[in-house]
Amino acid sequence: MTWQLEIGTHARQTSVIATNRGLELKISKWPHDCEFQLVAFDSQGNCEVVWADGLAADIGEALRALDDAAVLKGQKPDWYRSLELYASPGPEGTA
């Protein structure tokens, strides 16, 4: 798991973030109302914020696709059950 912390701002409101793995990345849509965010980044250092509700929805869609395709037979593996939990609505219907 990689976490990020904003450490500065460049021109055009591009934030510079530092990861717990020693990387510094630039990102243009950093939410300035919090310090830590989950981000996805590629080998070129391009990154974007991964919002928890969007990630939960994507996990849920992937699980439905697996179920529709009948890929997993019998008892579901532990990772599947974990992903089901992550994709389920939290208290008061929030993901």
N, C-alpha and C positions, 0 to 999 in steps of 0.2 A: 504494500500500500504506500502510496506517495501522497504527502500533504504539501500544501503550498502556503506561503505567507508573503503578502505584498511588502516589498522593500523600497519602492520608489516609483516615480512617474517620469516618463520620457515625453517628448513632443507629441502633440495631438492626443493627449489623455491616454497614452499607452502606458499601462502599468508594467513594472518589472517585478516578477515574483521569484522567490527562492524556494526550492523544494527541499525536502528532508534528505534528498539524495545528492545534494550539492550542485544542482542545475539552477541557472538563472534563465527565465523565459520571459518574453514579452507577450502581453495580452491586452486587447483593446476594450474588452467588455467586462472588466473586473468590478464586482459590486463593492462599492466603497463603504457599505454599512456593516461589513464584517471583515474579520481578518483571515480566516481559513476557508478554503474552498477545495472541492475536488475538481481537478482539471484532467482533460484528455490531451495528450500531445503526441506529435509524430517525431520521426527521427531528425527532421529539420528544425525542431524546436517550436513549431507552430502549435498553439494551444488554444483551448476554449474551456469555459466554465461548464461543468456537468452539473445540472440542477438535479437535486434529489428526486423531485416528483417526476421529472422526465425520465430519469434512469429507472425508477420503479415501473413506470408505464412501459418502457422498452423491455424490461425484464419480463413483465407480464405478457407482452405480445410474443416474445420469443418462446415462453413456456406454452402459450396457446398454439403456436405453430408446431412445436414438438408434439403436443397432444394431438392436433389435427392430422399430422403426418404419421401418427402411431409409431414414432421412432423408438420410444422406450417401452419395452415389454415387461410385464410383471411389476415388481416393487421398484419404486423410483429410487435412484441413488441419493446419497446424503446431499450432494451439491444441488440436486433438483429441489429437494425439500427446503434447503436454505434459501434458494432463489424464490420459491413460493412465498416464504415468509417475508422476504425483502419487498416483493411486489404486492403484498396484501395491504389493504387500507389500515392505517393506524387508528388510534383513538379519534372519535368524532369524524370518521370517514376520510381522514387525511392519509396520504401515502408516505 
